[in-house]
Amino acid sequence: MRLIEKLFVAILVSIPIFATISFFLCWDIENFWGRLLVSFLPISILIALSALIGNFCQKRLKIISKYLWIMFSILIFFLVVILNIYFDYESSIVECYIMLILSFPFSFIAVFIVGRIMDILGGSVGLGGVVWTIMFWTPLFLAGYFQWFILLPNLLFKMKPLHRYIKE
C-alpha cells in the first residue's frame, strides 16, 4: 500500500473519532440537533480532504471517497431539512459552512452565481427554511461533485503522460 493510500485510510479511520470529540466539545449548545450539526464541521474538512486524496489512490478507494462525499452531502441536506420542518430550528448557516468546505474552492463560484440569481429575482427576502436550503445546497453539491469527481480526475488523467516524460 502506497503512502497516499495509507493517508486516505487514516483519514477514514479518524472521521468517527473527530465526530465524537467535536460533538462533546460543542456541549454548550443546548439543542442536541444543533450540537450534532455543528459537530459535522470538522468532519466536512476530512471528507473534502478524502475526496482530494482519493483521486490519487486505487480505483476502489476512489469509489469509497466518492460515495462518502455524496452520502455526507445528502445527510447534511436531509438533516437541515428535518430540522427546519419538524423542529423549526434555523440551521442554514451551519449547512452553508459545511457545504462551502465540502465544495471548496468551486463553492465560492457557486455562491456567487446563486447570489447573483437571488439579486435578479429580488433578493433573499422571504426565503428561508427548506426553500433556501434547496437553493443553496443544490449548486454547491453540483459544484463539488463536478470539481472532485469529474474535473480533477480528468486533469490527472491528462497529466499522467507528462509524468512519464519528466522522469526520463
Sequence and secondary structure as in RCSB ss.txt:
>XXXX:A:sequence
MRLIEKLFVAILVSIPIFATISFFLCWDIENFWGRLLVSFLPISILIALSALIGNFCQKRLKIISKYLWIMFSIL
IFFLVVILNIYFDYESSIVECYIMLILSFPFSFIAVFIVGRIMDILGGSVGLGGVVWTIMFWTPLFLAGYFQWFI
LLPNLLFKMKPLHRYIKE
>XXXX:A:secstr
  HHHHHHHHHHHHHHHHHHHHHHHTTT  SHHHHHHHTHHHHHHHHHHHHHHHTTS HHHHHHHHHHHHHHHHH
HHHHHHHHHHHS    HHHHHHHHHHHTTTHHHHHHHHHHHHHHHTT STT  HHHHHHHHHHHHHHHHHHIIII
IHHHHHHHHHHHHHHHH 
